[in-house]
Amino acid sequence: MYRFFLILALLIILYYLIRRAIRKTGQEGALEKPKDGGALGNHMVQDPVCRVFIPRDHAVKESIGGQTYFFCSRGCATAFEKQLSA
């Protein structure tokens, strides 16, 4: 009886290892950069004011002091500029 449980446990571990390897391979393929060198549209960026993550192509892009920042809304961009000026 204990052999059955040992074999079952080994099969479960093997299943999770194979599943993890397949998922990791799939993620590596999805993270490749486009051939034209542009940024990925589904890349997530963090708003420095409210700390939420948003897709880069939907973010409000602002250049402040030579640095490019991404915000979830125009209001967060304005609040960030006020924080820097204070």
N, C-alpha and C positions, 0 to 999 in steps of 0.2 A: 504494500500500500504506500509506503514512504517513497518508493521508486516512482510511482505514478505522480505524486506531488512534486518530486524533484524534476522530473521530465516536464511537467506542466509549467513549473517556474522557469526552467530554461527556455522553453518555447515562448513564454511571455516576454522574457528579456530579449530574446532574439527578434521577436516581432517589433518591439519598441526601438531596438537598434536599427533595424532595416527601415522602419518608418522615419526615423530621425535622419538617416542618410539620404533617403529620397527627398525629404523636405529641404534639407540643406542644399542638395544639388539643384532643386527647383529655385531656391532663393538666389543662388549664385548666378543663375541664368537671368533672373529678373533684374539683378543689380548692375548689369553691364551698361556701360555708357554708350550713348548713341554714336554712330560712326561720324556724324558731323561735329562732334565735340561739344554740343549744346548740353544744357542741364536737363535732367529728366523732369517731366511735368508732374509726376507723382511723388517727387522728393518732398519730404516733410521738413518744414522749418519751424522754429519756435519763436513766438512773439516775445520780445524782451520785456514788455510791460505786464501782460496778463499771463504769460507763460503757457499759452495753449499752442498746440501743434496744428499747423494748417498746411495744405498742399502749396508748394512753392508757386505754382501757376495761378493760384487764387489769392495769393497774398498781396498786400499793398506794399510796393517796393519804394523805399525812400533812401536817398543818399544824404547822409548827415555827417559833416566834417570829414568828407572823403571816404567814409565807411558806408557800405550798403547794408541796410536793415530791412527785415520783412515783418509786417504787422498784419494782424487779423482784420483791422479796420482802420479807417482814417482817424477815428478818435484816439486809438492807441498810438498812432504815429504823432499826433498833436501832443498828447500827454508825454510821450518820450522826449520830444523837442523841448517841452517846458521843463522837464526834469534836468535835461542837460544844460539849459540856460540858467537854472537856479543855482 
